[in-house]
Amino acid sequence: MRRLFSRLSDRAVNLEPGDIYPDRLAPIIRHGEGEGWDLVKARWGMPSPPQFHSKSGRDSGVTNIRNVASPHWRRWLGPEHRCLVPVDRFSEPGADKRPAWFAPVDGAPMFFAGIETRGWTSIRKIKDGETVDDLFGFLTCAPNAEVGAIHPKAMPVILRTPGEWEAWMYAPWEIARTLQRPLPDGALQQVGP
């Protein structure tokens, strides 16, 4: 990460290998102090719209965000809430509900276009009661050919170049929203678990 991002702060956490699942901690790169970026861990799942909370007040969170025109999401679309989610592969469920894994054909770095909020109070699990967490989710879009063959509904918005990373982290929404599009066909390959 330090080779990719000169502005990464010294407070960066170490990343251990492994798969990430909803409602668990995962690494994100977010705005830090001044012009720096911090590599931190946050809980995967942005706050749900209130109408989707359970009767007990439990909010299981939203992992993937597609409808950025929703008033619920607009408050988090500014640069101050944008983050990069580092991944080397990702999965989508197939028709048999088993995960199909995808990675870049060229092996180059990739990041999901994420949004984050800090210090959010909610009930994620009844047994834990109310907790205060830093949360994140990421944008989705229509799938490209490789992902669409397995999961025709959507795929994560994937950013591959330094120009895309910078635009996502700093550009006004009118520019950043143009990044909510699938990778070109042929950019991903299906890989083993």
N, CA and C of each residue as an Amber inpcrd file, in Angstrom:
protein
   579
   0.8260000  -1.1860000   0.0000000   0.0000000   0.0000000   0.0000000
   0.8750000   1.2570000   0.0000000   1.9750000   1.1830000   0.7410000
   2.8550000   2.3580000   0.7950000   3.4880000   2.6510000  -0.5650000
   3.7490000   1.6210000  -1.3490000   4.3040000   1.8500000  -2.6930000
   3.2810000   2.5190000  -3.5950000   2.0030000   2.2430000  -3.3780000
   0.9490000   2.8340000  -4.2100000   0.5820000   4.2410000  -3.7770000
   0.6240000   4.5040000  -2.4700000   0.0980000   5.7650000  -1.9370000
   1.1280000   6.4600000  -1.0620000   1.7440000   7.4910000  -1.6060000
   2.7450000   8.2360000  -0.8370000   2.1050000   9.0130000   0.3080000
   0.8350000   9.2960000   0.2220000   0.1720000  10.0860000   1.2610000
  -0.3640000   9.2370000   2.4070000  -0.0940000   7.9370000   2.4070000
  -0.5680000   7.0610000   3.4680000   0.1430000   7.4050000   4.7760000
  -0.6110000   7.5870000   5.8530000  -0.0440000   7.9900000   7.1400000
   0.7200000   6.8340000   7.7850000   1.4830000   7.1690000   8.8030000
   2.2390000   6.1640000   9.5430000   1.3480000   5.3560000  10.4810000
   0.0960000   5.7310000  10.6040000  -0.8260000   5.0270000  11.5010000
  -1.4990000   3.8420000  10.8080000  -1.0230000   3.4390000   9.6650000
  -1.6610000   2.3620000   8.9040000  -1.6320000   1.0480000   9.6740000
  -2.7250000   0.3030000   9.6010000  -2.7950000  -1.0160000  10.2270000
  -2.1460000  -2.0470000   9.3190000  -1.7300000  -3.1550000   9.8950000
  -1.2240000  -4.2640000   9.0990000  -2.4060000  -5.0430000   8.5470000
  -2.2520000  -5.5450000   7.3390000  -3.3060000  -6.3260000   6.7060000
  -2.9030000  -7.7870000   6.6800000  -3.7230000  -8.6210000   7.2790000
  -3.4640000 -10.0460000   7.2050000  -4.2780000 -10.6150000   6.0440000
  -3.7870000 -11.6890000   5.4220000  -4.5420000 -12.2690000   4.3130000
  -5.8330000 -12.9080000   4.8250000  -6.7940000 -13.0250000   3.9480000
  -8.0400000 -13.6880000   4.3030000  -9.2240000 -13.0480000   3.6100000
 -10.3220000 -13.7660000   3.6280000 -11.5440000 -13.2810000   3.0050000
 -12.2970000 -12.3730000   3.9710000 -13.0560000 -11.4520000   3.4240000
 -13.8240000 -10.4820000   4.2010000 -15.3080000 -10.7810000   3.9970000
 -16.0660000 -10.6720000   5.0610000 -17.4970000 -10.9340000   5.0000000
 -18.2770000  -9.7690000   5.5910000 -19.5440000  -9.6020000   5.1880000
 -20.3610000  -8.5210000   5.7330000 -20.4040000  -8.5450000   7.2650000
 -20.4750000  -7.3520000   7.8310000 -20.5640000  -7.1120000   9.2640000
 -19.2830000  -7.4860000  10.0090000 -18.1860000  -7.6090000   9.2770000
 -16.8920000  -7.8640000   9.9040000 -15.9500000  -6.7130000   9.5760000
 -14.8560000  -6.6370000  10.3070000 -13.8710000  -5.6010000  10.0500000
 -13.1020000  -5.9000000   8.7710000 -12.8390000  -4.8490000   8.0170000
 -12.0880000  -4.9670000   6.7710000 -11.2700000  -3.6900000   6.5800000
 -10.1960000  -3.7590000   5.8100000  -9.3830000  -2.5680000   5.5890000
 -10.0390000  -1.5940000   4.6070000  -9.8740000  -0.3220000   4.9070000
 -10.2550000   0.7460000   3.9740000  -9.1820000   1.8200000   4.0240000
  -9.0800000   2.5700000   2.9530000  -8.2000000   3.7390000   2.9190000
  -9.1220000   4.9450000   2.8920000  -8.9960000   5.8000000   3.9080000
  -9.8850000   6.9560000   4.0320000  -9.0680000   8.2130000   4.2950000
  -9.7420000   9.3410000   4.1910000  -9.0880000  10.6150000   4.4650000
  -8.6460000  10.6640000   5.9230000  -7.4070000  11.1040000   6.1300000
  -6.8730000  11.2860000   7.4730000  -6.7230000  12.7680000   7.7550000
  -5.7370000  13.0930000   8.5350000  -5.4680000  14.4920000   8.8620000
  -4.7940000  15.1820000   7.6780000  -5.1440000  16.4450000   7.4660000
  -4.5500000  17.2060000   6.3720000  -4.7980000  16.5270000   5.0430000
  -3.7490000  16.3590000   4.2720000  -3.8530000  15.7080000   2.9630000
  -3.5580000  14.2180000   3.0210000  -3.2960000  13.6900000   4.2230000
  -2.9390000  12.2840000   4.3660000  -4.1320000  11.3530000   4.2640000
  -3.8290000  10.0970000   4.0040000  -4.8280000   9.0350000   3.9820000
  -4.4570000   8.0360000   5.0680000  -5.4560000   7.4360000   5.6940000
  -5.2410000   6.4250000   6.7190000  -5.7230000   5.0710000   6.2200000
  -4.9450000   4.0440000   6.4910000  -5.3580000   2.6670000   6.2490000
  -5.8400000   2.1420000   7.5910000  -7.1410000   1.9090000   7.6930000
  -7.7660000   1.5100000   8.9550000  -8.6880000   0.3210000   8.7010000
  -9.2240000  -0.2160000   9.7800000 -10.2490000  -1.2470000   9.6450000
 -11.5860000  -0.6410000  10.0530000 -12.6110000  -0.9930000   9.2800000
 -13.9680000  -0.5270000   9.5570000 -14.9120000  -1.7140000   9.3620000
 -16.0980000  -1.5840000   9.9000000 -17.0940000  -2.6590000   9.8220000
 -17.8520000  -2.5580000   8.5050000 -17.9470000  -3.6690000   7.7910000
 -18.5830000  -3.6780000   6.4740000 -20.0940000  -3.6860000   6.6370000
 -20.7140000  -2.5850000   6.2320000 -22.1630000  -2.4330000   6.2680000
 -22.5400000  -1.0240000   6.6940000 -22.9030000  -0.1940000   5.7380000
 -23.3470000   1.1690000   6.0390000 -24.7240000   1.1240000   6.7090000
 -25.1170000   2.2140000   7.3920000 -26.4400000   2.2480000   8.0230000
 -27.5570000   2.0400000   6.9950000 -28.5240000   1.2320000   7.3740000
 -29.6930000   0.9750000   6.5190000 -30.6790000   2.1240000   6.6460000
 -31.4910000   2.3590000   5.6220000 -32.5980000   3.3040000   5.7880000
 -33.4810000   2.8360000   6.9510000 -33.9930000   3.7620000   7.7600000
 -34.7540000   3.3820000   8.9650000 -35.8950000   2.4070000   8.7140000
 -36.5480000   2.4760000   7.5720000 -37.6770000   1.5800000   7.3210000
 -37.2510000   0.1160000   7.2190000 -35.9440000  -0.1500000   7.1150000
 -35.4590000  -1.5200000   7.0190000 -34.8990000  -2.0530000   8.3320000
 -34.9870000  -1.2710000   9.4170000 -34.5570000  -1.7660000  10.7220000
 -35.6100000  -2.7470000  11.2320000 -35.1840000  -3.7310000  11.9980000
 -36.1370000  -4.6910000  12.5590000 -36.9590000  -4.0330000  13.6660000
 -37.9960000  -4.7060000  14.1150000 -38.8370000  -4.1760000  15.1970000
 -38.0440000  -3.9780000  16.4780000 -36.9740000  -4.7460000  16.6380000
 -36.1280000  -4.6220000  17.8290000 -35.1400000  -3.4580000  17.7190000
 -35.1240000  -2.7950000  16.5550000 -34.1830000  -1.6980000  16.3380000
 -32.8750000  -2.1420000  15.7080000 -32.7520000  -3.4400000  15.4330000
 -31.5300000  -3.9710000  14.8290000 -31.3830000  -3.4770000  13.3930000
 -30.1600000  -3.0490000  13.0800000 -29.8140000  -2.6000000  11.7310000
 -28.6700000  -3.4660000  11.2360000 -28.9490000  -4.3820000  10.3350000
 -27.9120000  -5.3000000   9.8530000 -26.9480000  -4.6450000   8.8720000
 -27.2520000  -3.4350000   8.4140000 -26.3480000  -2.7100000   7.5360000
 -26.5410000  -3.0350000   6.0650000 -26.0460000  -2.1520000   5.2220000
 -26.1110000  -2.3030000   3.7710000 -24.6800000  -2.4110000   3.2600000
 -24.3740000  -3.5210000   2.6170000 -23.0040000  -3.7450000   2.1590000
 -22.7250000  -3.1150000   0.8020000 -23.7330000  -3.1170000  -0.0820000
 -23.5510000  -2.6430000  -1.4530000 -24.5640000  -1.5470000  -1.7580000
 -24.1020000  -0.4600000  -2.3480000 -24.9530000   0.7040000  -2.6260000
 -24.9940000   0.9330000  -4.1270000 -26.1960000   0.9030000  -4.6900000
 -26.3250000   1.1520000  -6.1240000 -27.0980000   2.4290000  -6.4180000
 -28.1900000   2.6620000  -5.6890000 -29.0590000   3.8040000  -5.9680000
 -28.5400000   5.0640000  -5.2670000 -27.5610000   5.7110000  -5.8850000
 -26.9660000   6.8990000  -5.2770000 -27.8730000   8.1260000  -5.3720000
 -29.0110000   8.0100000  -6.0560000 -29.9890000   9.1070000  -6.0950000
 -30.8700000   9.1060000  -4.8550000 -30.8210000   8.0450000  -4.0660000
 -31.6270000   7.9540000  -2.8470000 -31.2070000   9.0120000  -1.8420000
 -32.1810000   9.7180000  -1.2330000 -31.8410000  10.7020000  -0.2030000
 -31.0310000  10.0900000   0.9470000 -31.2410000   8.8140000   1.2110000
 -30.5010000   8.1610000   2.3030000 -28.9950000   8.1840000   2.0380000
 -28.5810000   7.9820000   0.7960000 -27.1480000   7.8890000   0.4850000
 -26.5080000   9.2280000   0.1850000 -27.2720000  10.2170000  -0.2480000
 -26.6760000  11.4880000  -0.6930000 -25.7800000  12.1370000   0.3590000
 -26.1050000  11.9990000   1.6340000 -25.3070000  12.6440000   2.6970000
 -23.8830000  12.1030000   2.7780000 -23.6480000  10.9170000   2.2090000
 -22.3200000  10.2950000   2.2920000 -21.5800000  10.2660000   0.9560000
 -22.0290000  11.0210000  -0.0300000 -21.3870000  10.9600000  -1.3500000
 -20.2890000  11.9960000  -1.5560000 -20.1290000  12.9270000  -0.6270000
 -19.0720000  13.9260000  -0.7350000 -17.7030000  13.3020000  -0.5030000
 -16.6500000  13.9700000  -0.9530000 -15.2930000  13.4240000  -0.8080000
 -14.9260000  13.0400000   0.6250000 -15.4320000  13.7710000   1.6110000
 -15.0650000  13.4910000   3.0010000 -15.5380000  12.1190000   3.4790000
 -16.4660000  11.4940000   2.7710000 -16.9620000  10.1690000   3.1460000
 -16.5410000   9.0680000   2.1720000 -15.7500000   9.4080000   1.1800000
 -15.3410000   8.3930000   0.2100000 -14.0860000   7.6770000   0.6860000
 -14.0120000   6.4130000   0.3550000 -12.8470000   5.6110000   0.7190000
 -12.5490000   4.6150000  -0.3890000 -11.3900000   4.0190000  -0.3010000
 -10.9810000   2.9510000  -1.2100000 -10.9380000   1.6580000  -0.4060000
 -11.4950000   0.5960000  -0.9600000 -11.5120000  -0.7010000  -0.2950000
 -10.5750000  -1.6220000  -1.0690000  -9.3900000  -1.9330000  -0.5120000
  -8.4300000  -2.7690000  -1.2510000  -8.8970000  -4.2190000  -1.3320000
  -8.8250000  -4.7840000  -2.5300000  -9.1770000  -6.1890000  -2.7390000
  -8.2290000  -6.7870000  -3.7740000  -7.9880000  -8.0820000  -3.6750000
  -7.2370000  -8.7440000  -4.7380000  -8.1280000  -9.7000000  -5.5200000
  -9.3150000  -9.9860000  -4.9640000 -10.3320000 -10.7680000  -5.6510000
 -11.6560000 -10.5270000  -4.9340000 -12.7540000 -10.9010000  -5.5670000
 -14.0640000 -10.7570000  -4.9450000 -14.9660000 -11.8650000  -5.4680000
 -16.0630000 -12.0950000  -4.7580000 -16.9710000 -13.1530000  -5.1890000
 -18.3670000 -12.6050000  -5.4200000 -19.0800000 -13.2940000  -6.2610000
 -20.5010000 -13.0340000  -6.5010000 -21.2020000 -14.3940000  -6.4780000
 -22.4260000 -14.4400000  -5.9730000 -23.1260000 -15.7310000  -5.9270000
 -23.6270000 -16.1490000  -7.3080000 -23.4270000 -17.4080000  -7.6120000
 -23.9450000 -17.9580000  -8.8580000 -25.3690000 -18.4440000  -8.6800000
 -25.9340000 -19.0270000  -9.7100000 -27.3050000 -19.5390000  -9.6670000
 -27.4700000 -20.6020000  -8.5850000 -26.3900000 -21.3330000  -8.2840000
 -26.4340000 -22.3670000  -7.2420000 -26.1350000 -21.7970000  -5.8580000
 -26.0060000 -20.4720000  -5.7550000 -25.7170000 -19.7490000  -4.4980000
 -24.2780000 -19.9220000  -4.0230000 -23.4650000 -20.6710000  -4.7430000
 -22.0540000 -20.8160000  -4.3850000 -21.2770000 -19.6370000  -4.9470000
 -20.2620000 -19.1690000  -4.2140000 -19.5140000 -18.0090000  -4.6970000
 -18.6160000 -18.3350000  -5.8860000 -18.6250000 -17.4460000  -6.8580000
 -17.6760000 -17.4830000  -7.9650000 -16.7090000 -16.3220000  -7.7240000
 -15.4230000 -16.5970000  -7.8000000 -14.4010000 -15.5960000  -7.4830000
 -13.8340000 -14.9790000  -8.7540000 -13.5520000 -13.6770000  -8.6820000
 -13.0200000 -12.9260000  -9.8160000 -11.7900000 -12.1400000  -9.3860000
 -10.8240000 -12.0410000 -10.2900000  -9.6000000 -11.2700000 -10.0660000
  -9.2200000 -10.5960000 -11.3740000  -8.3990000  -9.5420000 -11.3000000
  -7.9880000  -8.8800000 -12.5390000  -7.0890000  -9.7750000 -13.3870000
  -7.2890000  -9.7340000 -14.6780000  -6.4910000 -10.5300000 -15.6130000
  -5.0160000 -10.1530000 -15.5120000  -4.7410000  -8.8640000 -15.3550000
  -3.3580000  -8.3990000 -15.3480000  -2.6980000  -8.4320000 -13.9710000
  -3.4240000  -8.7990000 -12.9180000  -2.8550000  -8.8680000 -11.5770000
  -2.5770000  -7.5190000 -10.9330000  -2.9430000  -6.4290000 -11.5860000
  -2.6930000  -5.0880000 -11.0450000  -3.6310000  -4.8020000  -9.8630000
  -3.2850000  -3.8270000  -9.0280000  -4.1190000  -3.5000000  -7.8630000
  -5.5240000  -3.0520000  -8.2720000  -6.4680000  -3.3530000  -7.3900000
  -7.8260000  -2.8670000  -7.6000000  -8.4390000  -2.5100000  -6.2470000
  -9.3510000  -1.5490000  -6.3090000 -10.0340000  -1.0530000  -5.1150000
 -11.5010000  -0.8760000  -5.4470000 -12.3730000  -1.2030000  -4.4850000
 -13.7880000  -0.8670000  -4.6270000 -13.9590000   0.6090000  -4.2940000
 -14.9000000   1.2610000  -4.9610000 -15.2570000   2.6530000  -4.6610000
 -16.1720000   2.6350000  -3.4380000 -15.6050000   2.9750000  -2.2800000
 -16.3390000   2.8710000  -1.0330000 -16.8300000   4.2000000  -0.4960000
 -17.7880000   4.1030000   0.4220000 -18.2020000   5.2530000   1.2280000
 -18.1440000   4.8010000   2.6850000 -17.8630000   5.7480000   3.5610000
 -17.6890000   5.4050000   4.9650000 -18.2790000   6.4780000   5.8590000
 -18.6070000   6.0680000   7.0800000 -19.0210000   7.0040000   8.1150000
 -18.3780000   6.5500000   9.4160000 -18.0540000   7.5120000  10.2520000
 -17.3120000   7.2080000  11.4780000 -18.1860000   7.4200000  12.7110000
 -17.9660000   6.5780000  13.6990000 -18.6390000   6.7410000  14.9770000
 -20.1500000   6.5940000  14.9220000 -20.6630000   5.6500000  14.1330000
 -22.1050000   5.4620000  13.9770000 -22.6330000   4.5630000  15.0930000
 -23.6690000   5.0250000  15.7830000 -24.2830000   4.2520000  16.8610000
 -25.4710000   3.4710000  16.3250000 -25.4770000   2.1550000  16.5530000
 -26.5730000   1.3090000  16.0880000 -26.5450000  -0.0180000  16.8300000
 -27.5600000  -0.8140000  16.5880000 -27.6070000  -2.1810000  17.1090000
 -27.4290000  -3.1070000  15.9100000 -26.2730000  -3.7190000  15.8040000
 -26.0000000  -4.6600000  14.7150000 -26.4120000  -6.0690000  15.1040000
 -26.1690000  -6.4070000  16.3540000 -26.5370000  -7.7190000  16.8810000
 -27.2030000  -7.4780000  18.2260000 -28.3520000  -8.0830000  18.4330000
 -29.0990000  -7.8960000  19.6770000 -28.2300000  -8.2480000  20.8790000
 -27.4770000  -9.3490000  20.7910000 -26.6580000  -9.7920000  21.9280000
 -25.5810000  -8.7770000  22.3080000 -25.1200000  -7.9690000  21.3450000
 -24.0960000  -6.9550000  21.6300000 -24.6920000  -5.6380000  22.0970000
 -25.9750000  -5.4420000  21.8370000 -26.5970000  -4.1660000  22.1790000
 -26.0840000  -3.0480000  21.2780000 -26.2270000  -1.8390000  21.7470000
 -25.8150000  -0.6740000  20.9690000 -24.2900000  -0.5900000  20.9190000
 -23.7550000  -0.3780000  19.7160000 -22.3090000  -0.2190000  19.5320000
 -22.0480000   1.0370000  18.7160000 -20.8410000   1.5340000  18.8060000
 -20.4010000   2.6860000  18.0140000 -19.2910000   2.1820000  17.1000000
 -19.5010000   2.3140000  15.7910000 -18.5730000   1.7450000  14.8200000
 -18.2610000   2.7110000  13.6930000 -17.0820000   2.5270000  13.1140000
 -16.7680000   3.1200000  11.8190000 -17.2620000   2.1110000  10.7900000
 -18.0770000   2.5690000   9.8340000 -18.7430000   1.6840000   8.8810000
 -18.3570000   2.0310000   7.4470000 -18.4690000   1.0590000   6.5560000
 -18.2600000   1.3140000   5.1320000 -19.1280000   0.3830000   4.3030000
 -19.3300000   0.7570000   3.0770000 -19.9660000  -0.0500000   2.0460000
 -19.3250000   0.3650000   0.7330000 -19.7420000  -0.2260000  -0.3580000
 -19.1760000   0.1970000  -1.6390000 -20.2530000   0.2210000  -2.7010000
 -19.9640000   1.0000000  -3.7400000 -20.9140000   1.1580000  -4.8310000
 -20.9160000  -0.0730000  -5.7310000 -22.0840000  -0.3270000  -6.3330000
 -22.2030000  -1.3730000  -7.3370000 -22.7370000  -0.7550000  -8.6270000
 -22.6870000  -1.5360000  -9.6800000 -23.1370000  -1.0910000 -11.0010000
 -23.5690000  -2.3300000 -11.7810000 -23.9860000  -2.1260000 -13.0080000
 -24.2950000  -3.2580000 -13.8810000 -23.0300000  -4.0980000 -14.0580000
 -23.1450000  -5.4150000 -14.2470000 -21.9580000  -6.2540000 -14.3800000
 -21.3370000  -6.1800000 -15.7700000 -20.0330000  -6.4760000 -15.8260000
 -19.4060000  -6.6610000 -17.1320000 -19.6750000  -8.0980000 -17.5890000
 -19.1190000  -8.5070000 -18.7120000 -19.4380000  -9.8210000 -19.2950000
 -19.0580000 -10.9700000 -18.3690000 -17.8730000 -10.9200000 -17.7610000
 -17.4130000 -12.0280000 -16.9330000 -18.2950000 -12.1970000 -15.6890000
 -18.5530000 -11.1090000 -14.9810000 -19.3780000 -11.1860000 -13.7750000
 -20.8280000 -11.4700000 -14.1600000 -21.3250000 -10.8360000 -15.2150000
 -22.7120000 -11.0120000 -15.6390000 -23.0610000 -12.4410000 -16.0090000
 -22.0870000 -13.2130000 -16.4680000 -22.3430000 -14.6190000 -16.8040000
 -22.6840000 -15.4390000 -15.5590000 -22.2280000 -14.9850000 -14.4030000
 -22.4760000 -15.6760000 -13.1400000 -23.5640000 -14.9700000 -12.3320000
 -23.4620000 -13.6480000 -12.2800000 -24.3570000 -12.8380000 -11.4350000
 -24.8480000 -11.6470000 -12.2660000 -25.9650000 -11.7940000 -12.9650000
 -26.4070000 -10.7510000 -13.8940000 -26.9480000  -9.4810000 -13.2490000
 -27.0760000  -9.4520000 -11.9350000 -27.6780000  -8.2950000 -11.2700000
 -26.7140000  -7.1130000 -11.1260000 -25.4960000  -7.3550000 -10.6330000
 -24.5960000  -6.2340000 -10.3310000 -23.1800000  -6.7340000 -10.0840000
 -22.2610000  -5.7870000 -10.0340000 -20.8810000  -6.0410000  -9.6260000
 -20.3680000  -4.8160000  -8.8840000 -19.2950000  -4.9480000  -8.1040000
 -18.7320000  -3.7810000  -7.4220000 -18.1600000  -2.7830000  -8.4240000
 -18.1740000  -1.5210000  -8.0510000 -17.4770000  -0.4940000  -8.8280000
 -16.0030000  -0.6300000  -8.4790000 -15.1860000  -0.9360000  -9.4810000
 -13.7680000  -1.2190000  -9.2730000 -12.9330000  -0.1220000  -9.9080000
 -12.0040000   0.4030000  -9.1210000 -11.0980000   1.4620000  -9.5690000
  -9.7070000   0.8580000  -9.7210000  -9.0630000   1.0830000 -10.8810000
  -7.7980000   0.4100000 -11.1900000  -6.6030000   1.3350000 -11.3360000
  -6.8180000   2.6290000 -11.5850000  -5.6840000   3.5050000 -11.9050000
  -5.5220000   4.6110000 -10.8660000  -4.3080000   5.1500000 -10.7330000
  -4.1180000   6.2700000  -9.8110000  -5.0530000   7.4450000 -10.1060000
  -5.3430000   7.7050000 -11.3690000  -6.2700000   8.7890000 -11.7100000
  -7.6740000   8.5240000 -11.1840000  -8.1200000   7.2700000 -11.2720000
  -9.4370000   6.9140000 -10.7310000  -9.4480000   7.0040000  -9.2100000
  -8.3630000   6.5690000  -8.5670000  -8.2990000   6.6320000  -7.1020000
  -8.3830000   8.0870000  -6.6340000  -7.6240000   8.9430000  -7.2740000
  -7.6270000  10.3690000  -6.9060000  -8.9960000  10.9990000  -7.1670000
  -9.5760000  10.7010000  -8.3250000 -10.8910000  11.2700000  -8.6430000
 -11.9310000  10.8090000  -7.6270000 -11.8940000   9.5350000  -7.2610000
 -12.8700000   9.0440000  -6.2930000 -12.6950000   9.7460000  -4.9490000
 -11.4770000   9.9440000  -4.5350000 -11.2340000  10.5140000  -3.2100000
 -11.4390000  12.0320000  -3.1420000 -11.3240000  12.7540000  -4.2680000
 -11.3390000  14.2150000  -4.1990000 -12.3210000  14.9350000  -5.1170000
 -12.7130000  14.3370000  -6.2090000 -13.4980000  15.0630000  -7.2200000
 -14.9020000  15.3960000  -6.7170000 -15.4830000  16.4780000  -7.2280000
 -16.8980000  16.7460000  -6.9350000 -17.7450000  15.5630000  -7.4140000
 -18.9110000  15.4070000  -6.8070000 -19.7670000  14.2620000  -7.1180000
 -20.0960000  14.1800000  -8.6040000 -20.2680000  15.2900000  -9.2800000
 -20.6100000  15.2790000 -10.7050000 -19.5530000  14.5240000 -11.5160000
 -18.3130000  14.5650000 -11.0650000 -17.2250000  13.8440000 -11.7490000
 -17.0880000  12.4370000 -11.1760000 -17.0730000  12.3220000  -9.8550000
 -16.8740000  11.0160000  -9.2030000 -17.9580000  10.0240000  -9.5990000
 -19.1730000  10.4820000  -9.7980000 -20.2580000   9.5350000 -10.1120000
 -20.0690000   8.8600000 -11.4730000 -19.2600000   9.4310000 -12.3530000
 -19.0070000   8.7920000 -13.6430000 -18.1900000   7.5080000 -13.4890000
 -17.5860000   7.3160000 -12.3120000 -16.8270000   6.0950000 -12.0450000
 -17.7280000   4.9180000 -11.6970000 -19.0160000   5.1680000 -11.4860000
 -19.9560000   4.0850000 -11.1690000 -20.3590000   3.3940000 -12.4740000
 -19.4290000   2.5630000 -12.9670000 -19.6390000   1.8140000 -14.2030000
 -18.8130000   0.5360000 -14.1320000 -19.1920000  -0.4810000 -14.9050000
 -18.4570000  -1.7480000 -14.8340000 -17.0800000  -1.6400000 -15.4730000
 -16.1970000  -2.5310000 -15.0520000 -14.9090000  -2.6620000 -15.7390000
 -15.1710000  -3.1230000 -17.1680000 -14.2780000  -2.8240000 -18.0870000
 -14.4610000  -3.3170000 -19.4560000 -14.5000000  -4.8450000 -19.4920000
 -15.2450000  -5.3750000 -20.4410000 -15.2530000  -6.8330000 -20.6530000
 -13.8270000  -7.3000000 -20.8860000 -13.4760000  -8.4330000 -20.3260000
 -12.1440000  -8.9850000 -20.4870000 -11.1540000  -8.5480000 -19.4150000
 -11.5180000  -7.6370000 -18.5200000 -10.6110000  -7.1560000 -17.4910000
 -10.5060000  -8.1010000 -16.2910000 -11.5020000  -8.9650000 -16.1280000
 -11.5400000  -9.9010000 -14.9930000 -11.5180000 -11.3380000 -15.4830000
 -11.0500000 -12.2030000 -14.6270000 -11.1020000 -13.6380000 -14.9050000
 -11.6260000 -14.3610000 -13.6740000 -12.3030000 -15.4700000 -13.9020000
 -12.7780000 -16.2640000 -12.7910000 -11.6010000 -17.0680000 -12.2470000
 -11.4570000 -17.0750000 -10.9260000 -10.3510000 -17.7630000 -10.2760000
 -10.9200000 -18.7200000  -9.2230000 -10.0690000 -19.6260000  -8.7450000
 -10.4890000 -20.5670000  -7.7140000 -10.6380000 -19.9050000  -6.3600000
 -11.2470000 -20.6310000  -5.4160000 -11.4490000 -20.0680000  -4.0740000
 -10.1810000 -19.8150000  -3.3060000
